[in-house]
Amino acid sequence: MTLEPVALGLLAAPGWAGLGLGVSALAAFLVRHPLRLWHSDVRKGKRYRRTALALLVALGYGCVGVLGFVLAAAQAQGPFVWPLVLAVPLALLQFSYDARGRGRNLVPEFSGATAMSSVVAAIALAGGLPWTTAAGLWLVLAMRALGALSYARAQVMRARGVPVNPAPAYAAEVAATGVLAVAALAGLSPWMSVAGMGLLVVFSAYTFALPPVPARVVGWTQVAFGLLMVILTALGVRVGL
């Protein structure tokens, strides 16, 4: 889900500005781990060898992110900052959960994925696409994250031998598909994105009827579905479907 916004943005609106934003987005994702380690040590009043190193690595990623942002600002064909600003509260929510060791809950995971998805809207605006298209792309990836996270959490629990009711996962996927259908009717999102989410619902019904599979298999299938959603959505934007 980290690469999907960058890939979709560059397919929908290729250019140097999008590349710069993509670099910034990846740096922002990578900075989470060393920053979390540093914050955890400082909060506990501890100082280890890793504490200073984690801060140094975080600053390095931060510098890369700033350079990418400068490239984007220099090459942008339109204002692109607003999606990133709107995503800040979601990113802070995720970080607050991470700092307390609760980052694997559904709320912070969805918040973080939605915040990262704002990058596709920023790349679209920087590439000169209208705000309606940018908002639609952001919505597609946010709904994709909702469905994927709900499905993956249920399947991983099954893999661990925990009894699972798949109804909440189905409900999340159907709701995400419905939201995208409404957005498509309003001209915001491509109908091909709706088709992609619909395929996830069908795939879920099939896999929940089978025995559990290892967590890594669940992860790779979601990577494949993410790639499919990116391709279908980019194609839908290009051809107007």
N, C-alpha and C positions, 0 to 999 in steps of 0.2 A: 504493500500500500504506500510505501515511500516513493517508489519509482513510478507508480501509475499516474499521479498528477503531472509529473515532469514529462513522461512519455506522451500522454494524451495532449498536453499543452503544446509540445513541440510538433506533434502530428497535425494538430488543428491550426496552429499559427507558428510555423517554423521561423527562426530568426535568431540573431545574436542576443536580443533582449531576453527571449525565452531561455536560451542557453545559460545566460547569466543568472536568471532566476532559478533555473534548475540546479545550478551549482550551489546557490545560496540555500535552497531547500534541503539538499543532501547534507550540506554542512550543518544546518540547523538540526537535522535528525541525528547526525553523528555526535553532536556536542552534548546530547542528552546524557549519555552514559558517564563520561568523565565529570560533567557538571553535577550529576546526581551523587557520584562518589565523593566529590569535594564537599558538597553541601551536607552529606550525611556525616562526614568526619567532623566538619565544623560545628554542626548542630550538637554532636555528642561531646564536643570539647576535646577531641582527639587529634593528634598529629602523627601521621604515618609517612613513610617514604612515598607512598602513593598519593598522598594528599596534594603535595606541591606539583607532582607530575600530572595528576588529573587536571589541576587548574591550568597548567601549561598547555596540555593537549586541548583543553576546552578553548583557551585563548587562540590557539592555532586554528582550530576549526572556525572560530568566530572571525578571524582575519580573512579566511578563505570566503566565508559567507559575505563579508562586507565587500570584498573585491568583486564577487559575482553580482551583488546588488548595484555596485557602481557601474559595471558593464551594462546591466539592464537599464539603469536610469539614463545612460548615455545613448542607448540605441532604441529606446521605447518609442512606439508610434502613438501612444496614448497613455493616460493616467492609469497606473496599475496598482497603486498602493492600498486602495480602500479594501479589497478582499483580505489583504494581509493584516490590516488594522482590525478588521472585524473578527479575524481568527485569533487575535491575541488572548482574549478571555478564555477561549477553549484550550489554547496551549498552556496557559497558566493553570487552568483546572487540572489538566493532565499532570503537569509538573508538581502540583501540590500533592496529588495522590502518589506520584513516584517518590517524592521526598519522604512520605510516610510508609513506604514499602507496600503500597496498595495499588500499584500501577496496572495489575492484571485484572482489575475489576472491569465490568462492561462499560461503566460510565466514563472512566478515564480513557479506555481504549477507543471508544467511539468519539470522544471529544478530541483526542489526539489525531485520529484518522481524519476527522472533519476539518480540523485546523490545517493539517498537511494538505488536504484536498483544495484548500483555498489557493494553493500555488497554481493550479490549472486555470483558475479564473484570472489570476494576475498575469500569467503568460498570455492568455487569450487577449486581455486588454492591452498588454504591451505590444502584441502583434497586430493591433489595429482592429480586432473583432469587436462587435457591439457588446454592450454590457448585458444584454439579454442572453446572448450566446454564452458569455462568460459565466453568468449566474447559472445557466442551465448545465454547463459542464461541471461546475462545482456541485450542483445538486445530484447529478448522476453519480459522482464518486462518493458523495456522502451516503446516498442510498445503497450503493454497492457495498460500502463499509458496514452499514447496518446489517444487511443480509449476510455478508461474509462472516462477520464477527459472531453473530448469533448462531450460524450454522457451525462454524469451527469450534466454538466453545462446547456445543452439544456433542459434537463428534469426538472431541478430545476427552470429554468426560466418559463417553461410551468406551473409548480405548482404555481408560483407566479402570474399567469395570464398575463404574457408577451408573445406577439405573437413571435413565433420562427420558423425560417426556418431550418429544420433538415438537409439540404444538407451539411453544413460544418461538422456536426457530422458524417454523412455517409462517407464523403470524408476522414476524419481522420481515421475512422475504416477500410475502404477499403485500404487506403494507408498503414496502419500498417499491414494489412493482406498480402499485396503485398510484403512489405519489408521482412516479415518473410518467405514468400514463396521463395524469392530469397536467403535468408540465408539458408533455408533448402536445396535448390538445391546446394548450395556451401558447404553443410555439416556442417554448423555452428549450426543451430537450428533444433530441432525435428519437423517433420511434424505434430505431434500431437498438437504442439503449434499453427500451422497454422489453424488446425481444430478448436481449441478453439477460435481464433480470428474470424474465419468465423461464428461460432455460435453467437458471439456478434453482428455481422452485421445483421444476421437473426433476433435475438432477438430485436434489435433496430428497424428494420422495423415493427415488430409486435407491439411494445409498442408505437411507435410514431403514430400509427393508432388508438390507444386507447385514452380515456380521460386522462388528467394529473393525476398523483398520488402524494401523499405527499413526501416531500424531504427525509424523513426517509426511505420510501419504496425504493426510488432510491438508497439510500446509502446501504441498506441491499442487494438489488439485485446485486450491484457491489461487495460487500463482497463475495457473493456466486459465482460470475463469477471469482473473483480473486482466490478463493479456487479451482475452476474448472481448471483454467489455471495452477496453481501450480501443481495440481495432474497430469494433462495431460502432462505437460512439464517434470516433474520428471519421470513419467512412460516412456515417449519417450526417455529420456536419458538412463534409465535403460535397455530398450529393443531394443534401436537403431532404433526407428521409428519417 
